[in-house]
Amino acid sequence: MARTVLQVWRELMNPAKVDASWPAVRSALVPLVEQAREQSAALARSAYADVRSEAGVGDDGFRPKDPLPLLIERLERSLDVTGPVEFKKAIAAGKTPQQAMDAAAVRMVGTTQYLALEGGRQAMQRSISADEKATGWSRVTDGDPCAWCAMLASRGPVYKSAQTAGDPRQGGNTYHDHCACQAWPAFTLNEPFIGVAEKLYDDWLRETRGRGGKHAVNAFRRWWESEGRAAYQAPDRSDSSTQRT
């Protein structure tokens, strides 16, 4: 979808006639995002059903949930802000038309990906919330997460009944543009950490020792950007050999 979004932007957007060319660009982008969102939701529902079956929960009639509808007003507003508005802001800041086109393209790809992936994320999170057999979830990152996402993943399994007050790593199911994280369901109260999450947990304890709140977050971020990120390897969902004690 990202490649197609870029192609539409570059082929249909005329930087000399932004307001005149934008409606055609937006009309082409809307169905792309909607289709990708549906695909994301379908993949999440299928994955949820598979994990539930593998956990031995049994066929009790539960069916994974759909995401909330994406309102066309929200979608068009998001496209407007990351398209012509971002382009004009870049021009006003002294960028060349090509630089402004590139800046807007980066914002647009991030926002359209967010809205598309939201379909799967909502399907997964709503299924976990509605499923009486689900105990919670883990956050799984992509291969190059930012410090914020790595910090959230370091929590490991987050149980529905967990008390998170005072833990600066709250917000485990929040996402940002250019983020490819996903929630992964848990079905036991002794759920193993996924992939490298237990190492991230150890890293968090080490780097934040003696600190709390935003000071702990900042300490982890400094470590992540200086050395943690370079040594990171993407999680392997099939690796359930380690458990948090």
C-alpha angles and dihedrals in degrees: 000000000000092000091049092048090053091048093051092047095050097043101042105030116090110198089200091056105031100158094043096048099039099080091061091048093050093047089055094046100049097069091043092058093042092051093047090049091053091049091050091051092048092051092048093050091049092047092048092052091049094050091046091053093046089052089061094239091142135224103294096152098265114146124194115256131248122241121253114273116270105235112226090224091058093046094049092045091052091050092048093052095047095040122042095003093053090044092053092046090054092049091049089052090058100263121147117248090257092049089048090050090052093047092051091046091057092050093045095051091049094050097043091048090050093052092046095047089046087073092064095037093053092045090052096043095044090049092051091049094048097042112092089198094056114093097190141289147269126227113239118196133204123248096279111033124175120244091264094055093044089051092052091047089053090071090073115197113014111202124211090237095045120127107225100173111135094016109119088204093074119128096065093163097049120107141185139206114293089020118132099184121133137190114244119202126244125204104183136056090233096053116170120238113257117242112309096354092108090054089050088052091053090046090051093051092048098046097043099042109142094011134098141186117358091353090062091047092050092048092052091047092052091051093045094053094043101047116334097075094052092056096044122120123193116258120262110218090202092061107093097146096111127064133186112247 
